[in-house]
Amino acid sequence: MSEKGTESIQSPLGKVKGLGAAHNGVTHWWHQRITAITNIPLMLWLVWSVVHIPAWTHQEFVIWLEQPVNSILMILSILSVFYHAALGCQVIVEDYFHVEWMKITKLIGIKLFFFALTVTCIFSVLKISFGV
Amino acid sequence: MAGKVERPLSPHLQVYRPQMTSVMSILHRATGFALAVGTVMVVWLLLAAASGPTAFATFTWFCNTLIGKLMLLGWSVALFYHLSNGVRHLIWDTGRMLEINQAYRAGYFVLASTVILTLLTWWFSCPYKGGIE
């Protein structure tokens, strides 16, 4: 029944039924927790860094962001936070929208929305750090 | 799956007396959603900075308006609440502190932490122009 070498904690019943209601197993749950943990230091860094921005000039901000450490931490923050946000929004939609086509449309919309925001942010950071 | 059966949704909000634990639970979701919308501010900041001094000046001008400041205040409260309560959830995920009195105690800790972190953030930003004018 069970093949050697294909280690899995999944029951045979779980396999035939297709990885649970989300058809995705526990991947979503784990990714949400992992990004929750990575978000903690990244968001504390971000808040610590951005509190003075409203008083900054463009030049001051560019000088700050083009530091490699700041560029890298900003990109990591964007990836971690936007992925966590997309996962969270997905759960909200799955909980409150029960008409299948509406649910699917919203889920695709969320993924595309956060993907577009991620690309926008990372491009902006790279443009600044490699010189405007 | 082919459900036309009108099953009751849990919990029954009509007959459910709000408690600190349940209110904090829905607040976690509400602040999470608010933060997801709030990421637009980060996108605006970075896009404006990449676009040039004029776009960046528009961003900082908005941050210093009353509406901008209220949005940033709301955003910081939501962030610190979601962060603190998220730690509470992560502790629960390990199977710890699940007794009712512990859930309440951790809840009060979360509320205190939210207030303290928010005040610290605004206190640090205050000596600069971003604070109270």
Interface residues (C-beta under 8 A of the other chain):
Chain A: R33 A36 I37 N39 I40 M43 L44 V47 V50 V51 H52 I53 P54 A55 W56 T57 H58 Q59 F61 V62 L65 M74 I78 V81 F82 A85 G88 C89 I92 L117 T120 C121 F123 S124 V125 K127 I128 V132
Chain B: R29 G32 F33 L35 A36 T39 V40 V42 V43 L45 L46 L47 A49 A50 G52 P53 F56 A57 T60 C63 N64 G68 L72 S76 L79 L83 G86 V87 H89 L90 D93 T121 F124 S125 Y128 K129 G130
